[in-house]
Amino acid sequence: MAVLIDTSVLIEYERRRLDLERHLAQRREEAFFLSLVTASELLHGVHRATQSDVRAKCSAVVEALLERFPLLPIDLATV
C-alpha cells in the first residue's frame, strides 16, 4: 500500500510540531509519495516568505522533502 502525504502534515513537520520520522517508522512497509499539488504548495510557501533567513530555511526543508519523497504524476487519461 502507498501513502500520500498531505501538505498540512509537512507544514507541521517544518514547524517542528510533528515527528515525521516516528510516523514513517510506524509504516515501514508502505511507500510514501507527494502529489504535484503538495509540491507546488510547498514551493509557493517558500516563494511567499518575506524574510531571507526564513526563505532559506523553508527552501532547505522543501528541497529535502522533494528529494526524499517521489512525486505522483497526474494522469489525465484516467480522470
SERO-874059 format. One record per residue (C-alpha): residue in one letter; x, y, z. Coordinates in nm, 3 decimals, decimal comma, m for minus. Each point is the difference from the previous one (the first is absolute). Example, Ala and Ser with C-alpha at 12.3 -4.5 7.8 and 13.67 -1.06 7.14 Angstrom:
<pt r="A" u="1,230" v="m0,450" w="0,780"/>
<pt r="S" u="0,137" v="0,344" w="m0,066"/>
END
This chain:
<pt r="M" u="0,000" v="0,000" w="0,000"/>
<pt r="A" u="0,111" v="0,359" w="m0,058"/>
<pt r="V" u="m0,045" v="0,315" w="0,207"/>
<pt r="L" u="m0,057" v="0,345" w="m0,147"/>
<pt r="I" u="0,141" v="0,263" w="0,236"/>
<pt r="D" u="m0,213" v="0,312" w="0,028"/>
<pt r="T" u="0,139" v="0,353" w="0,005"/>
<pt r="S" u="m0,138" v="0,066" w="0,348"/>
<pt r="V" u="0,203" v="m0,290" w="0,140"/>
<pt r="L" u="0,319" v="0,135" w="m0,155"/>
<pt r="I" u="m0,065" v="0,351" w="0,128"/>
<pt r="E" u="m0,038" v="m0,137" w="0,353"/>
<pt r="Y" u="0,329" v="m0,186" w="m0,049"/>
<pt r="E" u="0,173" v="0,316" w="m0,125"/>
<pt r="R" u="m0,129" v="0,192" w="0,302"/>
<pt r="R" u="0,135" v="m0,278" w="0,226"/>
<pt r="R" u="m0,345" v="m0,088" w="0,132"/>
<pt r="L" u="0,001" v="m0,350" w="m0,148"/>
<pt r="D" u="0,254" v="m0,279" w="0,021"/>
<pt r="L" u="m0,019" v="m0,119" w="m0,360"/>
<pt r="E" u="0,272" v="m0,261" w="0,047"/>
<pt r="R" u="m0,200" v="m0,171" w="0,275"/>
<pt r="H" u="m0,309" v="m0,014" w="m0,220"/>
<pt r="L" u="0,196" v="m0,135" w="m0,296"/>
<pt r="A" u="0,166" v="m0,263" w="0,219"/>
<pt r="Q" u="m0,341" v="m0,132" w="0,103"/>
<pt r="R" u="m0,080" v="m0,076" w="m0,364"/>
<pt r="R" u="0,330" v="m0,138" w="m0,130"/>
<pt r="E" u="m0,157" v="m0,234" w="m0,253"/>
<pt r="E" u="m0,183" v="0,277" w="m0,179"/>
<pt r="A" u="0,122" v="0,232" w="m0,273"/>
<pt r="F" u="m0,040" v="0,374" w="0,054"/>
<pt r="F" u="m0,074" v="0,254" w="m0,273"/>
<pt r="L" u="m0,075" v="0,368" w="m0,050"/>
<pt r="S" u="m0,250" v="0,129" w="m0,250"/>
<pt r="L" u="0,096" v="0,265" w="m0,251"/>
<pt r="V" u="m0,249" v="0,228" w="0,175"/>
<pt r="T" u="0,178" v="m0,049" w="0,334"/>
<pt r="A" u="0,336" v="0,074" w="m0,160"/>
<pt r="S" u="m0,134" v="0,318" w="m0,157"/>
<pt r="E" u="m0,159" v="0,112" w="0,328"/>
<pt r="L" u="0,328" v="m0,049" w="0,185"/>
<pt r="L" u="0,196" v="0,190" w="m0,265"/>
<pt r="H" u="m0,260" v="0,276" w="0,006"/>
<pt r="G" u="0,055" v="0,032" w="0,375"/>
<pt r="V" u="0,373" v="0,043" w="m0,058"/>
<pt r="H" u="m0,069" v="0,266" w="m0,261"/>
<pt r="R" u="m0,233" v="0,191" w="0,235"/>
<pt r="A" u="0,252" v="0,021" w="0,285"/>
<pt r="T" u="0,098" v="0,364" w="0,035"/>
<pt r="Q" u="0,307" v="m0,036" w="0,221"/>
<pt r="S" u="0,308" v="m0,147" w="m0,168"/>
<pt r="D" u="0,099" v="m0,214" w="0,299"/>
<pt r="V" u="m0,350" v="m0,149" w="0,022"/>
<pt r="R" u="m0,004" v="m0,057" w="m0,376"/>
<pt r="A" u="0,336" v="m0,177" w="0,014"/>
<pt r="K" u="m0,112" v="m0,225" w="0,286"/>
<pt r="C" u="m0,330" v="m0,086" w="m0,168"/>
<pt r="S" u="0,172" v="m0,059" w="m0,332"/>
<pt r="A" u="0,245" v="m0,246" w="0,156"/>
<pt r="V" u="m0,282" v="m0,195" w="0,164"/>
<pt r="V" u="m0,209" v="m0,010" w="m0,318"/>
<pt r="E" u="0,294" v="m0,103" w="m0,218"/>
<pt r="A" u="0,082" v="m0,284" w="0,242"/>
<pt r="L" u="m0,362" v="m0,118" w="m0,007"/>
<pt r="L" u="m0,012" v="0,012" w="m0,381"/>
<pt r="E" u="0,319" v="m0,206" w="m0,018"/>
<pt r="R" u="m0,125" v="m0,251" w="0,253"/>
<pt r="F" u="m0,353" v="m0,069" w="m0,121"/>
<pt r="P" u="m0,091" v="m0,079" w="m0,361"/>
<pt r="L" u="m0,272" v="0,205" w="m0,167"/>
<pt r="L" u="m0,311" v="m0,168" w="m0,130"/>
<pt r="P" u="m0,070" v="0,112" w="m0,354"/>
<pt r="I" u="m0,340" v="0,118" w="m0,111"/>
<pt r="D" u="m0,140" v="m0,234" w="m0,262"/>
<pt r="L" u="m0,278" v="0,186" w="m0,175"/>
<pt r="A" u="m0,074" v="m0,303" w="m0,215"/>
<pt r="T" u="m0,151" v="m0,177" w="0,301"/>
<pt r="V" u="m0,208" v="0,292" w="0,128"/>
END
